[in-house]
Amino acid sequence: MARPPSSTSDVLLYFIAIFIPPFSVFAKRGCGADLLINILLWVLGWIPGVLHAWWIISKYERPAGTVAY
C-alpha cells in the first residue's frame, strides 16, 4: 500500500532537522526514547542525528486528532 505524500509540516520538519535534529524528533514523537536516541546521535555526530531525525519523520504519521494546515 502506497504511503501518502509528505505534508507541509513534514517538509518543514525535514528542513528543521538539518539544523536542530532533536527539535524535529520532539515535534513528531514528543519526549521519549526516540528523542533521547536522537540527542545521543546528534552529540556523537551531526550526520547520524540528521539521518535518524529524517527516518523518524518519514516513518511516523501525524498523531490522530492533529490538524494539518
C-alpha positions as YAML, in Angstrom:
chain: A
units: angstrom
residues:
- id: 1
  name: MET
  ca: [0.00, 0.00, 0.00]
- id: 2
  name: ALA
  ca: [1.39, 3.38, -1.00]
- id: 3
  name: ARG
  ca: [2.13, 5.98, 1.63]
- id: 4
  name: PRO
  ca: [0.60, 9.43, 1.21]
- id: 5
  name: PRO
  ca: [2.99, 12.21, 0.20]
- id: 6
  name: SER
  ca: [4.65, 14.25, 2.93]
- id: 7
  name: SER
  ca: [2.54, 17.03, 4.34]
- id: 8
  name: THR
  ca: [3.73, 20.61, 4.54]
- id: 9
  name: SER
  ca: [4.52, 20.19, 8.23]
- id: 10
  name: ASP
  ca: [6.70, 17.16, 7.46]
- id: 11
  name: VAL
  ca: [8.62, 19.10, 4.83]
- id: 12
  name: LEU
  ca: [9.21, 21.84, 7.40]
- id: 13
  name: LEU
  ca: [10.39, 19.24, 9.92]
- id: 14
  name: TYR
  ca: [12.83, 17.81, 7.34]
- id: 15
  name: PHE
  ca: [14.29, 21.30, 6.89]
- id: 16
  name: ILE
  ca: [14.50, 21.97, 10.64]
- id: 17
  name: ALA
  ca: [16.15, 18.56, 11.14]
- id: 18
  name: ILE
  ca: [19.13, 19.74, 9.11]
- id: 19
  name: PHE
  ca: [19.91, 22.35, 11.76]
- id: 20
  name: ILE
  ca: [18.40, 21.00, 15.01]
- id: 21
  name: PRO
  ca: [17.51, 17.29, 14.70]
- id: 22
  name: PRO
  ca: [16.23, 16.82, 18.28]
- id: 23
  name: PHE
  ca: [13.63, 19.57, 17.81]
- id: 24
  name: SER
  ca: [12.08, 17.86, 14.81]
- id: 25
  name: VAL
  ca: [12.02, 14.50, 16.62]
- id: 26
  name: PHE
  ca: [10.38, 16.14, 19.63]
- id: 27
  name: ALA
  ca: [7.78, 17.77, 17.37]
- id: 28
  name: LYS
  ca: [6.99, 14.42, 15.75]
- id: 29
  name: ARG
  ca: [7.21, 11.95, 18.68]
- id: 30
  name: GLY
  ca: [7.29, 14.00, 21.88]
- id: 31
  name: CYS
  ca: [9.59, 13.38, 24.82]
- id: 32
  name: GLY
  ca: [10.58, 9.73, 24.84]
- id: 33
  name: ALA
  ca: [13.16, 7.18, 23.81]
- id: 34
  name: ASP
  ca: [13.32, 8.46, 20.21]
- id: 35
  name: LEU
  ca: [14.25, 11.91, 21.45]
- id: 36
  name: LEU
  ca: [16.97, 10.59, 23.75]
- id: 37
  name: ILE
  ca: [18.42, 8.42, 20.98]
- id: 38
  name: ASN
  ca: [18.44, 11.39, 18.63]
- id: 39
  name: ILE
  ca: [20.18, 13.64, 21.15]
- id: 40
  name: LEU
  ca: [22.88, 11.00, 21.67]
- id: 41
  name: LEU
  ca: [23.35, 10.56, 17.93]
- id: 42
  name: TRP
  ca: [23.48, 14.32, 17.44]
- id: 43
  name: VAL
  ca: [26.17, 14.65, 20.13]
- id: 44
  name: LEU
  ca: [28.19, 11.84, 18.55]
- id: 45
  name: GLY
  ca: [27.95, 13.40, 15.12]
- id: 46
  name: TRP
  ca: [25.74, 15.78, 13.21]
- id: 47
  name: ILE
  ca: [25.01, 13.43, 10.28]
- id: 48
  name: PRO
  ca: [23.77, 10.47, 12.38]
- id: 49
  name: GLY
  ca: [21.40, 12.83, 14.21]
- id: 50
  name: VAL
  ca: [20.02, 14.22, 10.96]
- id: 51
  name: LEU
  ca: [19.58, 10.77, 9.40]
- id: 52
  name: HIS
  ca: [17.77, 9.48, 12.49]
- id: 53
  name: ALA
  ca: [15.50, 12.54, 12.53]
- id: 54
  name: TRP
  ca: [14.64, 12.09, 8.85]
- id: 55
  name: TRP
  ca: [13.90, 8.42, 9.48]
- id: 56
  name: ILE
  ca: [11.58, 9.29, 12.39]
- id: 57
  name: ILE
  ca: [9.78, 11.94, 10.32]
- id: 58
  name: SER
  ca: [9.26, 9.57, 7.39]
- id: 59
  name: LYS
  ca: [8.31, 6.54, 9.49]
- id: 60
  name: TYR
  ca: [5.63, 8.01, 11.74]
- id: 61
  name: GLU
  ca: [2.41, 9.62, 10.64]
- id: 62
  name: ARG
  ca: [0.89, 12.61, 12.37]
- id: 63
  name: PRO
  ca: [-0.77, 11.66, 15.65]
- id: 64
  name: ALA
  ca: [-4.53, 11.13, 15.42]
- id: 65
  name: GLY
  ca: [-6.53, 14.25, 16.13]
- id: 66
  name: THR
  ca: [-3.97, 16.73, 14.84]
- id: 67
  name: VAL
  ca: [-4.90, 19.11, 12.07]
- id: 68
  name: ALA
  ca: [-2.70, 19.54, 9.01]
- id: 69
  name: TYR
  ca: [-2.60, 23.05, 7.56]
...
